[in-house]
Amino acid sequence: MSLFKARDWWSTVLGEREEFDQGCLCLADVDNSGSGQDKIIVGSFMGYLRIFNPRPVKTGDRAQAEDLLLEVRLHSPILQVEVGKFVSGTELLHLAVLHSRKLCVYIVSGTLGNVDHGNQYQIKLMYEHNIQRTACNMTYGPFGGVKGRDLICIQSVDGMLMVFEQESYAFGRFLPGFLLPGPLAYSARTDSFLTVSSCRQVESYKYQVLAFATDADKRQETEQQKLGSGKRLVVDWTLNIGEQALDICIVSFNQSASSVFILGERNFFCLKENGQIRFMKKLDCSPSCFLPYCSVSEGDINTLIGNHSSMLHIYQGVTLKWASQLPHVPVAVRVGCLHDLKGVIVTLSDDGHLQCSYLGTDPSLFQAPVVESRELNYDELDAEFRELQKIIKDVKSQGVWPMTEREDELKVSAVVSPNLDSVSQATAADVGTDFVPSITVKIILQNRVVLQRAKLSIYVQPPLELTCDQFPFEFTAPDMTFTAAFSVYLKRNYMPSELEGNAVVCYSKSTDRNPDGVPRVIQCKFRLPLKLICLPGQPSKTAGHKVTVDTNKPPVSLLSLFPGFASQSDDDQVNVMGFRFLGGSRVTLLASKTSQRYRIQSEQFEDLWLITNELILRLREYFEKQGIKDFACSFSGSMPLQEYFELIDHHFELRMNGEKLEELLSERAVQFRAIQRRLLTRFKDKTPAPLQHLDTLLDGTYKQVIALADAVEENLDNLSQSFSRLKSATRLVITLLGLWQKLSTDQLAILEAAFLPLQQDAQDLGWEETVDAAVAHLLKTCLSKSSKEQALALSSQLSVPKDTSRLKKHITLLCERLAKGGRLCLSADAPTPQAMVMPGGCAPIPESALEEGSSDQDASEPFTSHRNLLREASEPDGPVTRKEKARGRKRKRLLTGKDSN
């Protein structure tokens, strides 16, 4: 055996396919031999009772036939075995066996055998008690301070304590607030019972309180045992330990004090007699059993704790003194004196492995071989190091996974049908029109190598819906082609934030180092046509919201840009065109005859986005086909921040309403459960009592719960619609900002990442706080006015704001600083922007007193603050005389308002 393994003294395996638990093991001189040698008593759930007296010839011997003193089958599962003075008129030890519905007390006796046949052991039933309730566990002791005998207390599964005064049944009491049975122990010093309830608290009940809580009407003994309806028990003391207990043990080191040991699921507790904690120890492993015992030589109490890692830990107080490895997971552990060997540790597993062991070590016979020493060749090490550095550099320059390699492995392409489906695939669409069109999209996959576990996922913006969004594939051979076809349609009566879809393929490719496959992802985007969600409509001359887009090329006929939306071929259709979304809203597009402008107008601000984006894309495609490369769009009007802020306020208001509705629903649910408990108590009461309109209150609360649940669902639906409209308005504002300030593609990507960080809105992490943190980060990094703003620390925790004033202020400041020449970049040390004229429409909100002072001045003035004046006054050209220095200091005091006197 190696170090820290329990020394095997004797072991055996009990039966076949039998099960055991912590109450199935007991050590005592059950045959009353008087030699002081303990016997091992084991009971199983199969009903077998075995008594062992181990006598190994040498350490580590297996069990011999003569080691088994007795084996009988009792035909009922054995829950617990105990040895004590259970028979009146004698102080001999007897064996108590607890079954699920019966308590049996036996006397174990031995007869000297003749010649070499050995001794014969047998058991005799002294008495038994039939129990009306299903038993769980039991404890014993001199209840009430009796001398020379032990009484037995059995805990039933439904929380009744049944006390037996040896051959007679005494009384039964129900534990208050009982739900599930816990471990049970008896303290002889305080004459009280201790258990751990389902409330995860230790409870102590005095035996005198249990005994005097008699029934009001004197029933017969059997009837009292069956019902057990006594007065309400009063607990002596309680202690909340915060977890379920596995076992309780009470140890008295001397006559003056005793300790209560409790083994929890994660901790080990030691309590005083009055419930105060002596100490507790957090365990590293999940425990399975424990046994506190007195150490006379050391004058302290040691504790054996077995865990599910097949380890046995020995603690002295909270200090770990020893750890031993066991060959099994123990469910019960005992310490006894076997064959004149004191302190033998007996462990039992749930499958019947019974082992007697002791602690110790064997000397190690292993000798480490002599290591051959050799000199290091530093030139070879340097050459190898340079070669590895070169490999790392090449990999970094190519990327961890080059894009060309990914495209060579798998090619993904999307084909959108030019025509709508002849038979619409829309199902359960709630748009408000009789006909909802659908369009077919095909995703083509072509592999060059063998790929594993390929899966195609399709994503579109809500409320667009897919007939199928998941497609599994198996590329078992190279050069295979698969085609996935699905249809897309509009499911609800509001518009999506964009018409772009995304096809993502996840697959694994096996390598030499990873034969199971390395996960990889490739995606392909496709664009859906406008006619999927829009129909030709009548133009409107009046509208509440308008956006004008300027171009540098002559206006193009709208018939050539939108050929599928011309309802008639009049000349009027050349410069004006109407669109009607399936949801019911209308958008009008006008092209100027004299200037190079296009106007988009609608009654809803967010509806302008799809037509504006579609116009810009089709204009760029039109001029690219004409071979014109210098086409550009611009925006010179005022930024529609007020309309944008109204949508933000509406979305935030729905979020706040959702929180209030959920709080009300939670309160009504708590009220509903409280009324249910009151009614259940009334119905269980043996004495009928009036309901006091509790049934009416229950019905009214139920109706409120249902109404609030419907309101929560309706608010969630409105919130999803508001979030989609907010995303459409956000994309429109980003596009107008890009056209207004001529932002590059990278800068637009930064704006989209800041304003559109979430695909779905939630209560705990919403759009407002996320965008506010992102915009504040841009204002304090690349759009900062000074290095002091860059040094400001941002909060790392996002929380729901009280209102949207801070967010709206930050968005306005972002627009203002972009107008002053600020540029978006990911580098934190971006140069401070130079002042320039702001082309109108965006009223600045001062961020500080310095911002107020600078906003009142013209942005084109050469000096925007006193700091520039001071710098100019303090840095003249040429050599500086003493008089000039004095005049400079005087001018500086006048400008700053400070006087040296």
NORKAHU-V567383 format. One line per field, one symbol per residue. phi: phi as a letter, one per 30 degrees, with the letter a starting at -180 (. if undefined). psi: psi as a letter, one per 20 degrees, with the letter a starting at -180 (. if undefined). burial: + if it has 16 or more other C-alpha atoms within 10 Angstrom, else -. Layout:
BEGIN
phi: ???
psi: ???
burial: ???
END
This chain:
BEGIN
phi: .cdicdddcaaaccibhcbbbdddbabaddchdidicdcccbcbddjdcbbcbdbddbdidddcdddddabbccibecdabbbacccdiacddbcccccdbaccbbccbbbddchcdidccbcbddabbdcdcddcaabblddiidciacccbccddcicccccchdbdcabbdddidbbdbdbbbcddchbcbbcdddibdbbbdddddddddddcdddddddddciccdddcddabbdciadccabbcbcdbddabbccbccdbbbcbcddcjdddabbdcdbddbaaadbdcddcibccbcbcbdcicbcccciccdcabbdcdaddcbbbbacbhicdidccbbcdcjdcbcbbdlbcddcdcddddddbddcdddddddddddddddddddddjdbedddddddbcbbbbcddcdddcdcdbhdccjcdccdbbcbccccbccbdbchdbcbcbbddcdbcdacbbdbbcdbdhcbbbccacbaccccbcddacccbccccabbdbddbddjcdbbbbbcbcdddddbbbdbddcdcadbbbcccbcbedcdddddbddccdbcdddddcbbcbbdddjdbbccbcddcccbbccbadcddddddddddddddddddddddicccdbcbbcddddddddddddddddddddddddddddddddddddddddddddddddddcdbddhidddddddddddddddddddddddddddddddddddddddddddddddchddddddddddddcbdcdbcbddbcdddddddddddddccdcddadddddddcdcccbdddacddddddddddddddddjdbdadddcddddddbdddiicddcddaddddddddddddddbcaddddddddcbddidcddddddddddddddddiccdd
psi: qrqkqpoohqqrpoapkqqqahjjpqprmhjlhjijpqqoppqriijppqpqnpmqgrpjqrprhihohqoqpjjqpohqpqpanipqiqjqprpppprhjqpppqppqqpprqcjirqpqqqppgrqpppiqpqgrrrrrmpjkqpjrpqpppprhjkpooppmdiqpfrpqppqkqgqqaqpqpohgilqqprorijkqppppqhhgghimrqgpnrrghhhhgglnarpqpqgqqpoijrqqhqppppohaihqrqoppoahirpqpqrhjiqpgrqppqhroqhrroqqpohhikrpqppoqrjjkqopoqocjpohqpqpqiroqiqprpaopljoqkpppqprijjoppprrqrqqqpjpppqppppqqpohghhhghghghhgggghhhhiqhnqhhhghhgpppqpoppiqqphopjpplpmhiqhporqqpppppppqhrpqqlpppppprpqkqqqhpipoqqoniqrlqpqppprqprphrkrqrirkprpoppprppqrhhnhiqppqpqqpqqpqqhihjqqqrpqphqqhpqpppqrjqqqqphhhhmhjjohrkrhhihiqpqpoqhihqqpppppqhhrlqpppqrhpghihgghgghggghgghghhhijpikpqqrpjaqpmhghghhhghgghhhghhggghhggggghgggghghghgghgghhphopqqilkhhghggghghhggghghhgghhhghghghhghhhghghgggghgghgjlqrhhhhhgghhgimiphqqrhhorhghghghghhghhjehjqirhhhhippqpippqprhajggghghgghghghhhjjqqpriphlqqpqqprpokriopqophahhhghhhhrpiiqhpirhghghhhhimrqaqprhghgghghghghhhijqph.
burial: ---++++++++--+----++++++++++++++----++++++++++++++++++++-----++-----+++----++++++++++++----+++++++++++++++++------------+-+---+++-+-+++++++++++-----++++++++++++++++++--+++++++-----++++++++-++++++++++++++++++--+--++---------++--+++--+---+++-+-+++++++++++----++++++++++++++-+-+----+------+++++++-------+++++++-++++++++++----++++-++++++++++++----+++++++++++++++--------------------------------------------------++++-+-+---+---+++--+-+----++++++++-++++++++-+++-+++++++++--++--+-+--------++++++++++++++++-+++++++++-------+----+---+-++++++++++-++----+++++++-+-++-++-+---++------+++++++++++-+++++++----+++++++++++++++++--++--++--+---------+++++-+++--++-+++-++-++-++--++-++--++-++--+---+--+---------------+--++-++--++-++--++--+++++++++++++++++++++++-+---++-++--+++----+----++++++++++++++++++++----+---------+---+--++-+++++++++++++++-----++++-++-+---+-+++-------+----+----+----++--+--------------++-++---------
END
